[in-house]
Amino acid sequence: MTTYDVKGMTCGHCVRAVTAAVQQVDAQARVEVDLAAGKVQVDSTMPAPAIERAIAEAGYEAKALS
Amino acid sequence: MTTYDVKGMTCGHCVRAVTAAVQQVDAQARVEVDLAAGKVQVDSTMPAPAIERAIAEAGYEAKALS
């Protein structure tokens, strides 16, 4: 489980866009978005840089925290 | 052309959601969204209450101004 700091999420559409972006690189990924906190928890076998890139391609700044 | 005050739009996804909501009730409608101002201009033959209802069903508060 890795937590990402994600900037730019403002609404429920953003939550779905980030979730879909992660699940495009790993369909099995479990994704939990905390919109208010700007945090996304991802449970995935993909390395953090791939997750960060997927979120970035959806238009948000993502940085793995742990 | 009617201008609507629309509350709750925060990002480009919201702009697309509002535009799609209006075009679902009138596929020919021309829709221009000013996200920063919270204003939506709609050129449509549909009456304002129908447009307001469509936007409301997409999750935003809409009120015709003129």
Backbone of each chain as nested JSON, in Angstrom:
{
  "chains": [
    {"id": "A", "residues": [
      {"number": 1, "name": "MET", "atoms": {"N": [0.857, -1.196, 0.0], "CA": [0.0, 0.0, 0.0], "C": [0.886, 1.237, 0.0]}},
      {"number": 2, "name": "THR", "atoms": {"N": [0.687, 2.093, -0.976], "CA": [1.469, 3.327, -1.056], "C": [0.511, 4.508, -1.035]}},
      {"number": 3, "name": "THR", "atoms": {"N": [0.884, 5.527, -0.292], "CA": [0.08, 6.75, -0.261], "C": [0.743, 7.794, -1.148]}},
      {"number": 4, "name": "TYR", "atoms": {"N": [-0.074, 8.456, -1.941], "CA": [0.415, 9.498, -2.842], "C": [-0.218, 10.823, -2.46]}},
      {"number": 5, "name": "ASP", "atoms": {"N": [0.609, 11.838, -2.521], "CA": [0.126, 13.204, -2.396], "C": [-0.293, 13.603, -3.812]}},
      {"number": 6, "name": "VAL", "atoms": {"N": [-1.566, 13.977, -3.998], "CA": [-2.042, 14.296, -5.349], "C": [-2.651, 15.696, -5.351]}},
      {"number": 7, "name": "LYS", "atoms": {"N": [-2.088, 16.564, -6.156], "CA": [-2.56, 17.955, -6.232], "C": [-3.531, 18.139, -7.399]}},
      {"number": 8, "name": "GLY", "atoms": {"N": [-4.534, 18.966, -7.186], "CA": [-5.4, 19.378, -8.292], "C": [-6.769, 18.714, -8.301]}},
      {"number": 9, "name": "MET", "atoms": {"N": [-6.999, 17.779, -7.364], "CA": [-8.317, 17.139, -7.335], "C": [-9.309, 18.075, -6.648]}},
      {"number": 10, "name": "THR", "atoms": {"N": [-10.41, 18.373, -7.314], "CA": [-11.361, 19.336, -6.758], "C": [-12.767, 18.785, -6.579]}},
      {"number": 11, "name": "CYS", "atoms": {"N": [-13.082, 17.674, -7.227], "CA": [-14.485, 17.211, -7.178], "C": [-14.56, 15.708, -7.419]}},
      {"number": 12, "name": "GLY", "atoms": {"N": [-15.772, 15.205, -7.339], "CA": [-15.982, 13.772, -7.519], "C": [-15.542, 13.249, -8.874]}},
      {"number": 13, "name": "HIS", "atoms": {"N": [-15.629, 14.12, -9.905], "CA": [-15.146, 13.705, -11.221], "C": [-13.638, 13.458, -11.171]}},
      {"number": 14, "name": "CYS", "atoms": {"N": [-12.939, 14.311, -10.426], "CA": [-11.481, 14.153, -10.299], "C": [-11.155, 12.841, -9.588]}},
      {"number": 15, "name": "VAL", "atoms": {"N": [-11.938, 12.521, -8.562], "CA": [-11.747, 11.266, -7.837], "C": [-11.875, 10.092, -8.811]}},
      {"number": 16, "name": "ARG", "atoms": {"N": [-12.914, 10.136, -9.645], "CA": [-13.117, 9.034, -10.594], "C": [-12.022, 9.016, -11.649]}},
      {"number": 17, "name": "ALA", "atoms": {"N": [-11.553, 10.204, -12.075], "CA": [-10.51, 10.263, -13.101], "C": [-9.202, 9.674, -12.585]}},
      {"number": 18, "name": "VAL", "atoms": {"N": [-8.856, 9.991, -11.341], "CA": [-7.614, 9.47, -10.757], "C": [-7.737, 7.959, -10.55]}},
      {"number": 19, "name": "THR", "atoms": {"N": [-8.876, 7.522, -10.043], "CA": [-9.097, 6.091, -9.831], "C": [-8.983, 5.337, -11.155]}},
      {"number": 20, "name": "ALA", "atoms": {"N": [-9.634, 5.852, -12.191], "CA": [-9.6, 5.2, -13.505], "C": [-8.183, 5.186, -14.073]}},
      {"number": 21, "name": "ALA", "atoms": {"N": [-7.43, 6.261, -13.858], "CA": [-6.057, 6.342, -14.383], "C": [-5.194, 5.255, -13.761]}},
      {"number": 22, "name": "VAL", "atoms": {"N": [-5.342, 5.063, -12.448], "CA": [-4.549, 4.026, -11.771], "C": [-4.987, 2.649, -12.253]}},
      {"number": 23, "name": "GLN", "atoms": {"N": [-6.292, 2.462, -12.391], "CA": [-6.782, 1.132, -12.784], "C": [-6.526, 0.831, -14.256]}},
      {"number": 24, "name": "GLN", "atoms": {"N": [-6.144, 1.846, -15.003], "CA": [-5.742, 1.579, -16.389], "C": [-4.367, 0.919, -16.448]}},
      {"number": 25, "name": "VAL", "atoms": {"N": [-3.495, 1.249, -15.497], "CA": [-2.18, 0.585, -15.486], "C": [-2.202, -0.7, -14.661]}},
      {"number": 26, "name": "ASP", "atoms": {"N": [-3.176, -0.814, -13.756], "CA": [-3.334, -2.052, -12.987], "C": [-4.815, -2.23, -12.664]}},
      {"number": 27, "name": "ALA", "atoms": {"N": [-5.456, -3.051, -13.461], "CA": [-6.908, -3.235, -13.331], "C": [-7.288, -3.785, -11.958]}},
      {"number": 28, "name": "GLN", "atoms": {"N": [-6.32, -4.452, -11.283], "CA": [-6.593, -5.063, -9.971], "C": [-6.319, -4.103, -8.827]}},
      {"number": 29, "name": "ALA", "atoms": {"N": [-5.786, -2.932, -9.118], "CA": [-5.389, -2.003, -8.053], "C": [-6.584, -1.608, -7.206]}},
      {"number": 30, "name": "ARG", "atoms": {"N": [-6.345, -1.501, -5.899], "CA": [-7.367, -0.914, -5.028], "C": [-6.966, 0.525, -4.77]}},
      {"number": 31, "name": "VAL", "atoms": {"N": [-7.899, 1.423, -4.979], "CA": [-7.595, 2.856, -4.924], "C": [-8.576, 3.523, -3.97]}},
      {"number": 32, "name": "GLU", "atoms": {"N": [-8.047, 4.276, -3.011], "CA": [-8.91, 5.058, -2.118], "C": [-8.451, 6.495, -2.141]}},
      {"number": 33, "name": "VAL", "atoms": {"N": [-9.373, 7.377, -2.529], "CA": [-9.038, 8.784, -2.666], "C": [-9.643, 9.568, -1.508]}},
      {"number": 34, "name": "ASP", "atoms": {"N": [-8.813, 10.368, -0.848], "CA": [-9.299, 11.328, 0.147], "C": [-9.186, 12.703, -0.51]}},
      {"number": 35, "name": "LEU", "atoms": {"N": [-10.319, 13.142, -1.057], "CA": [-10.348, 14.38, -1.843], "C": [-9.929, 15.574, -1.005]}},
      {"number": 36, "name": "ALA", "atoms": {"N": [-10.49, 15.689, 0.197], "CA": [-10.218, 16.852, 1.053], "C": [-8.748, 16.926, 1.432]}},
      {"number": 37, "name": "ALA", "atoms": {"N": [-8.142, 15.767, 1.674], "CA": [-6.743, 15.73, 2.106], "C": [-5.774, 15.745, 0.933]}},
      {"number": 38, "name": "GLY", "atoms": {"N": [-6.271, 15.505, -0.289], "CA": [-5.377, 15.415, -1.445], "C": [-4.474, 14.203, -1.38]}},
      {"number": 39, "name": "LYS", "atoms": {"N": [-5.026, 13.116, -0.834], "CA": [-4.235, 11.886, -0.693], "C": [-4.925, 10.734, -1.424]}},
      {"number": 40, "name": "VAL", "atoms": {"N": [-4.101, 9.866, -2.02], "CA": [-4.625, 8.687, -2.707], "C": [-3.846, 7.475, -2.214]}},
      {"number": 41, "name": "GLN", "atoms": {"N": [-4.55, 6.493, -1.691], "CA": [-3.912, 5.249, -1.271], "C": [-4.117, 4.215, -2.364]}},
      {"number": 42, "name": "VAL", "atoms": {"N": [-3.009, 3.584, -2.769], "CA": [-3.078, 2.601, -3.847], "C": [-2.464, 1.295, -3.38]}},
      {"number": 43, "name": "ASP", "atoms": {"N": [-3.232, 0.232, -3.541], "CA": [-2.734, -1.111, -3.253], "C": [-2.567, -1.782, -4.607]}},
      {"number": 44, "name": "SER", "atoms": {"N": [-1.3, -1.933, -5.028], "CA": [-1.017, -2.398, -6.389], "C": [0.351, -3.049, -6.432]}},
      {"number": 45, "name": "THR", "atoms": {"N": [0.541, -3.932, -7.398], "CA": [1.864, -4.533, -7.596], "C": [2.744, -3.66, -8.497]}},
      {"number": 46, "name": "MET", "atoms": {"N": [2.16, -2.597, -9.066], "CA": [2.938, -1.708, -9.932], "C": [3.852, -0.823, -9.102]}},
      {"number": 47, "name": "PRO", "atoms": {"N": [5.056, -0.514, -9.625], "CA": [5.956, 0.373, -8.89], "C": [5.397, 1.805, -8.828]}},
      {"number": 48, "name": "ALA", "atoms": {"N": [5.78, 2.51, -7.777], "CA": [5.257, 3.858, -7.536], "C": [5.449, 4.8, -8.734]}},
      {"number": 49, "name": "PRO", "atoms": {"N": [6.597, 4.771, -9.419], "CA": [6.748, 5.717, -10.544], "C": [5.704, 5.502, -11.643]}},
      {"number": 50, "name": "ALA", "atoms": {"N": [5.296, 4.256, -11.855], "CA": [4.282, 3.98, -12.883], "C": [2.929, 4.543, -12.464]}},
      {"number": 51, "name": "ILE", "atoms": {"N": [2.645, 4.445, -11.172], "CA": [1.376, 4.997, -10.646], "C": [1.409, 6.526, -10.734]}},
      {"number": 52, "name": "GLU", "atoms": {"N": [2.533, 7.104, -10.33], "CA": [2.681, 8.569, -10.403], "C": [2.48, 9.055, -11.834]}},
      {"number": 53, "name": "ARG", "atoms": {"N": [3.066, 8.332, -12.786], "CA": [2.982, 8.733, -14.191], "C": [1.531, 8.645, -14.685]}},
      {"number": 54, "name": "ALA", "atoms": {"N": [0.856, 7.578, -14.309], "CA": [-0.543, 7.405, -14.744], "C": [-1.41, 8.55, -14.229]}},
      {"number": 55, "name": "ILE", "atoms": {"N": [-1.195, 8.918, -12.969], "CA": [-1.99, 10.014, -12.38], "C": [-1.618, 11.335, -13.05]}},
      {"number": 56, "name": "ALA", "atoms": {"N": [-0.331, 11.516, -13.322], "CA": [0.118, 12.749, -13.976], "C": [-0.493, 12.873, -15.369]}},
      {"number": 57, "name": "GLU", "atoms": {"N": [-0.586, 11.75, -16.075], "CA": [-1.161, 11.79, -17.424], "C": [-2.649, 12.147, -17.398]}},
      {"number": 58, "name": "ALA", "atoms": {"N": [-3.298, 11.895, -16.257], "CA": [-4.697, 12.289, -16.113], "C": [-4.821, 13.768, -15.744]}},
      {"number": 59, "name": "GLY", "atoms": {"N": [-3.675, 14.423, -15.495], "CA": [-3.711, 15.863, -15.273], "C": [-3.499, 16.314, -13.831]}},
      {"number": 60, "name": "TYR", "atoms": {"N": [-2.968, 15.41, -12.992], "CA": [-2.77, 15.753, -11.587], "C": [-1.322, 15.496, -11.204]}},
      {"number": 61, "name": "GLU", "atoms": {"N": [-0.818, 16.3, -10.261], "CA": [0.55, 16.095, -9.77], "C": [0.514, 15.029, -8.683]}},
      {"number": 62, "name": "ALA", "atoms": {"N": [1.292, 13.968, -8.857], "CA": [1.296, 12.892, -7.868], "C": [2.707, 12.597, -7.378]}},
      {"number": 63, "name": "LYS", "atoms": {"N": [2.826, 12.395, -6.073], "CA": [4.123, 12.073, -5.479], "C": [3.92, 11.034, -4.386]}},
      {"number": 64, "name": "ALA", "atoms": {"N": [4.63, 9.902, -4.518], "CA": [4.532, 8.853, -3.499], "C": [5.104, 9.344, -2.177]}},
      {"number": 65, "name": "LEU", "atoms": {"N": [4.391, 9.068, -1.08], "CA": [4.833, 9.519, 0.231], "C": [5.497, 8.401, 1.015]}},
      {"number": 66, "name": "SER", "atoms": {"N": [5.039, 7.188, 0.833], "CA": [5.575, 6.088, 1.65], "C": [5.387, 4.781, 0.91]}}
    ]},
    {"id": "B", "residues": [
      {"number": 1, "name": "MET", "atoms": {"N": [-30.654, 33.28, -26.145], "CA": [-29.491, 33.012, -25.285], "C": [-29.832, 33.356, -23.837]}},
      {"number": 2, "name": "THR", "atoms": {"N": [-29.651, 32.408, -22.967], "CA": [-29.923, 32.624, -21.545], "C": [-28.657, 32.348, -20.742]}},
      {"number": 3, "name": "THR", "atoms": {"N": [-28.405, 33.207, -19.775], "CA": [-27.258, 32.997, -18.9], "C": [-27.749, 32.418, -17.58]}},
      {"number": 4, "name": "TYR", "atoms": {"N": [-27.045, 31.403, -17.105], "CA": [-27.382, 30.755, -15.843], "C": [-26.233, 30.933, -14.861]}},
      {"number": 5, "name": "ASP", "atoms": {"N": [-26.617, 31.186, -13.624], "CA": [-25.671, 31.174, -12.537], "C": [-25.594, 29.708, -12.102]}},
      {"number": 6, "name": "VAL", "atoms": {"N": [-24.414, 29.115, -12.132], "CA": [-24.297, 27.692, -11.791], "C": [-23.264, 27.52, -10.679]}},
      {"number": 7, "name": "LYS", "atoms": {"N": [-23.711, 26.965, -9.566], "CA": [-22.831, 26.774, -8.402], "C": [-22.272, 25.351, -8.375]}},
      {"number": 8, "name": "GLY", "atoms": {"N": [-21.019, 25.245, -7.946], "CA": [-20.437, 23.929, -7.696], "C": [-19.476, 23.442, -8.762]}},
      {"number": 9, "name": "MET", "atoms": {"N": [-19.306, 24.211, -9.834], "CA": [-18.356, 23.789, -10.876], "C": [-16.931, 24.129, -10.408]}},
      {"number": 10, "name": "THR", "atoms": {"N": [-16.074, 23.121, -10.399], "CA": [-14.724, 23.349, -9.879], "C": [-13.615, 23.024, -10.87]}},
      {"number": 11, "name": "CYS", "atoms": {"N": [-13.924, 22.3, -11.921], "CA": [-12.825, 21.863, -12.8], "C": [-13.347, 21.558, -14.199]}},
      {"number": 12, "name": "GLY", "atoms": {"N": [-12.44, 21.195, -15.064], "CA": [-12.813, 20.913, -16.446], "C": [-13.803, 19.768, -16.594]}},
      {"number": 13, "name": "HIS", "atoms": {"N": [-13.732, 18.803, -15.649], "CA": [-14.717, 17.72, -15.692], "C": [-16.117, 18.274, -15.459]}},
      {"number": 14, "name": "CYS", "atoms": {"N": [-16.214, 19.234, -14.544], "CA": [-17.519, 19.844, -14.245], "C": [-18.041, 20.583, -15.476]}},
      {"number": 15, "name": "VAL", "atoms": {"N": [-17.16, 21.278, -16.157], "CA": [-17.541, 21.99, -17.384], "C": [-18.131, 21.002, -18.395]}},
      {"number": 16, "name": "ARG", "atoms": {"N": [-17.476, 19.883, -18.566], "CA": [-17.965, 18.877, -19.515], "C": [-19.275, 18.246, -19.035]}},
      {"number": 17, "name": "ALA", "atoms": {"N": [-19.389, 18.038, -17.716], "CA": [-20.611, 17.426, -17.173], "C": [-21.81, 18.346, -17.38]}},
      {"number": 18, "name": "VAL", "atoms": {"N": [-21.627, 19.639, -17.151], "CA": [-22.72, 20.601, -17.325], "C": [-23.078, 20.708, -18.808]}},
      {"number": 19, "name": "THR", "atoms": {"N": [-22.077, 20.79, -19.648], "CA": [-22.31, 20.876, -21.096], "C": [-23.079, 19.649, -21.58]}},
      {"number": 20, "name": "ALA", "atoms": {"N": [-22.652, 18.472, -21.153], "CA": [-23.311, 17.228, -21.57], "C": [-24.741, 17.169, -21.045]}},
      {"number": 21, "name": "ALA", "atoms": {"N": [-24.961, 17.658, -19.831], "CA": [-26.306, 17.632, -19.236], "C": [-27.265, 18.477, -20.062]}},
      {"number": 22, "name": "VAL", "atoms": {"N": [-26.809, 19.65, -20.48], "CA": [-27.659, 20.522, -21.293], "C": [-27.904, 19.878, -22.657]}},
      {"number": 23, "name": "GLN", "atoms": {"N": [-26.86, 19.312, -23.227], "CA": [-27.009, 18.745, -24.569], "C": [-27.789, 17.435, -24.568]}},
      {"number": 24, "name": "GLN", "atoms": {"N": [-28.018, 16.879, -23.373], "CA": [-28.888, 15.706, -23.301], "C": [-30.35, 16.096, -23.469]}},
      {"number": 25, "name": "VAL", "atoms": {"N": [-30.721, 17.292, -23.002], "CA": [-32.108, 17.726, -23.204], "C": [-32.285, 18.452, -24.535]}},
      {"number": 26, "name": "ASP", "atoms": {"N": [-31.185, 18.981, -25.086], "CA": [-31.241, 19.622, -26.404], "C": [-29.893, 19.426, -27.095]}},
      {"number": 27, "name": "ALA", "atoms": {"N": [-29.85, 18.436, -27.964], "CA": [-28.596, 18.067, -28.626], "C": [-28.039, 19.216, -29.465]}},
      {"number": 28, "name": "GLN", "atoms": {"N": [-28.912, 20.147, -29.859], "CA": [-28.481, 21.266, -30.699], "C": [-28.03, 22.475, -29.882]}},
      {"number": 29, "name": "ALA", "atoms": {"N": [-28.195, 22.411, -28.578], "CA": [-27.88, 23.573, -27.733], "C": [-26.422, 23.961, -27.864]}},
      {"number": 30, "name": "ARG", "atoms": {"N": [-26.191, 25.291, -27.886], "CA": [-24.817, 25.781, -27.791], "C": [-24.592, 26.207, -26.35]}},
      {"number": 31, "name": "VAL", "atoms": {"N": [-23.509, 25.71, -25.777], "CA": [-23.253, 25.899, -24.349], "C": [-21.862, 26.485, -24.178]}},
      {"number": 32, "name": "GLU", "atoms": {"N": [-21.789, 27.583, -23.429], "CA": [-20.472, 28.148, -23.105], "C": [-20.372, 28.322, -21.608]}},
      {"number": 33, "name": "VAL", "atoms": {"N": [-19.358, 27.679, -21.035], "CA": [-19.196, 27.703, -19.58], "C": [-18.026, 28.608, -19.207]}},
      {"number": 34, "name": "ASP", "atoms": {"N": [-18.292, 29.525, -18.281], "CA": [-17.214, 30.319, -17.678], "C": [-17.033, 29.778, -16.263]}},
      {"number": 35, "name": "LEU", "atoms": {"N": [-16.054, 28.9, -16.142], "CA": [-15.831, 28.181, -14.877], "C": [-15.52, 29.15, -13.742]}},
      {"number": 36, "name": "ALA", "atoms": {"N": [-14.617, 30.088, -13.994], "CA": [-14.181, 31.019, -12.944], "C": [-15.344, 31.876, -12.455]}},
      {"number": 37, "name": "ALA", "atoms": {"N": [-16.224, 32.274, -13.377], "CA": [-17.339, 33.155, -13.017], "C": [-18.551, 32.37, -12.514]}},
      {"number": 38, "name": "GLY", "atoms": {"N": [-18.578, 31.062, -12.736], "CA": [-19.745, 30.277, -12.358], "C": [-20.951, 30.6, -13.216]}},
      {"number": 39, "name": "LYS", "atoms": {"N": [-20.681, 30.9, -14.493], "CA": [-21.765, 31.263, -15.412], "C": [-21.79, 30.308, -16.61]}},
      {"number": 40, "name": "VAL", "atoms": {"N": [-22.995, 30.008, -17.064], "CA": [-23.166, 29.157, -18.234], "C": [-24.128, 29.856, -19.194]}},
      {"number": 41, "name": "GLN", "atoms": {"N": [-23.684, 30.082, -20.418], "CA": [-24.556, 30.655, -21.439], "C": [-25.073, 29.528, -22.31]}},
      {"number": 42, "name": "VAL", "atoms": {"N": [-26.396, 29.508, -22.488], "CA": [-27.012, 28.441, -23.272], "C": [-27.878, 29.051, -24.372]}},
      {"number": 43, "name": "ASP", "atoms": {"N": [-27.619, 28.629, -25.588], "CA": [-28.447, 29.017, -26.725], "C": [-29.244, 27.768, -27.107]}},
      {"number": 44, "name": "SER", "atoms": {"N": [-30.55, 27.792, -26.778], "CA": [-31.372, 26.597, -26.927], "C": [-32.829, 26.989, -27.099]}},
      {"number": 45, "name": "THR", "atoms": {"N": [-33.604, 26.123, -27.716], "CA": [-35.042, 26.365, -27.826], "C": [-35.783, 25.841, -26.592]}},
      {"number": 46, "name": "MET", "atoms": {"N": [-35.085, 25.129, -25.714], "CA": [-35.727, 24.601, -24.513], "C": [-35.965, 25.72, -23.504]}},
      {"number": 47, "name": "PRO", "atoms": {"N": [-37.068, 25.638, -22.746], "CA": [-37.322, 26.665, -21.737], "C": [-36.315, 26.573, -20.584]}},
      {"number": 48, "name": "ALA", "atoms": {"N": [-36.079, 27.713, -19.96], "CA": [-35.074, 27.796, -18.899], "C": [-35.278, 26.763, -17.785]}},
      {"number": 49, "name": "PRO", "atoms": {"N": [-36.518, 26.512, -17.336], "CA": [-36.665, 25.535, -16.247], "C": [-36.155, 24.138, -16.63]}},
      {"number": 50, "name": "ALA", "atoms": {"N": [-36.294, 23.767, -17.896], "CA": [-35.806, 22.451, -18.34], "C": [-34.281, 22.407, -18.305]}},
      {"number": 51, "name": "ILE", "atoms": {"N": [-33.666, 23.523, -18.677], "CA": [-32.192, 23.608, -18.64], "C": [-31.713, 23.581, -17.191]}},
      {"number": 52, "name": "GLU", "atoms": {"N": [-32.385, 24.354, -16.343], "CA": [-32.022, 24.37, -14.915], "C": [-32.123, 22.969, -14.316]}},
      {"number": 53, "name": "ARG", "atoms": {"N": [-33.188, 22.269, -14.676], "CA": [-33.406, 20.925, -14.114], "C": [-32.31, 19.971, -14.59]}},
      {"number": 54, "name": "ALA", "atoms": {"N": [-31.949, 20.063, -15.87], "CA": [-30.909, 19.182, -16.413], "C": [-29.581, 19.407, -15.692]}},
      {"number": 55, "name": "ILE", "atoms": {"N": [-29.251, 20.673, -15.464], "CA": [-27.991, 20.983, -14.779], "C": [-28.061, 20.513, -13.329]}},
      {"number": 56, "name": "ALA", "atoms": {"N": [-29.222, 20.704, -12.703], "CA": [-29.397, 20.277, -11.307], "C": [-29.224, 18.766, -11.183]}},
      {"number": 57, "name": "GLU", "atoms": {"N": [-29.765, 18.037, -12.172], "CA": [-29.655, 16.572, -12.117], "C": [-28.207, 16.106, -12.269]}},
      {"number": 58, "name": "ALA", "atoms": {"N": [-27.365, 16.944, -12.88], "CA": [-25.938, 16.624, -12.991], "C": [-25.197, 16.975, -11.702]}},
      {"number": 59, "name": "GLY", "atoms": {"N": [-25.905, 17.6, -10.753], "CA": [-25.296, 17.838, -9.449], "C": [-24.884, 19.266, -9.159]}},
      {"number": 60, "name": "TYR", "atoms": {"N": [-25.402, 20.205, -9.963], "CA": [-25.032, 21.613, -9.778], "C": [-26.294, 22.439, -9.605]}},
      {"number": 61, "name": "GLU", "atoms": {"N": [-26.176, 23.521, -8.83], "CA": [-27.301, 24.448, -8.653], "C": [-27.31, 25.421, -9.799]}},
      {"number": 62, "name": "ALA", "atoms": {"N": [-28.432, 25.51, -10.527], "CA": [-28.507, 26.404, -11.674], "C": [-29.7, 27.331, -11.552]}},
      {"number": 63, "name": "LYS", "atoms": {"N": [-29.485, 28.616, -11.902], "CA": [-30.565, 29.591, -11.859], "C": [-30.429, 30.54, -13.049]}},
      {"number": 64, "name": "ALA", "atoms": {"N": [-31.478, 30.621, -13.862], "CA": [-31.446, 31.521, -15.022], "C": [-31.373, 32.963, -14.56]}},
      {"number": 65, "name": "LEU", "atoms": {"N": [-30.509, 33.744, -15.204], "CA": [-30.326, 35.14, -14.828], "C": [-31.066, 36.075, -15.757]}},
      {"number": 66, "name": "SER", "atoms": {"N": [-31.153, 35.722, -17.022], "CA": [-31.733, 36.649, -17.985], "C": [-32.218, 35.862, -19.185]}}
    ]}
  ]
}
